[in-house]
Amino acid sequence: MSPTTRVWKWSNVFGNGVYMKHGLLWLLDMKKKLYHMSMKGKLQGLEMPVGGRDADVGSVVHVAPAPEALWVLTSKGTLYGRSNMSSENALGQHWDEIPLSPMDGKPKLSVRAHASV
């Protein structure tokens, strides 16, 4: 192995966002940083949203991709979705916080995404 080769260790790999050679493969590393990989094999990190006044939004605990959709649940119990995802724009535009006020005070462990194809 050359000195410039990096060995990646993934805690989770999510392929639900890929359909008919479109979309992205989503990966979560051991430090809870979110990455995406295109169908061409290009790996890139994706910055998580920043809370109000640069508050810590917590680390990623669960990722739920679907074709043209991505939801992320953080350790602070906040759910985020990527906006404007499409087959032409697989990464979307930005993060939107999904209000969970009816569930305030209740633990959130995971989120699921399904797509009808």
Secondary structure, DSSP 8 states (H G I E B T S, - for coil): --TT-----EEEEE-TTEETTEE-EEEEETT--EEEE-TT--EEE------GGG-----EEEEEEETTEEEEEETTS-EEEESS--SS-TT-S-EEEE--GGGTTS-----------
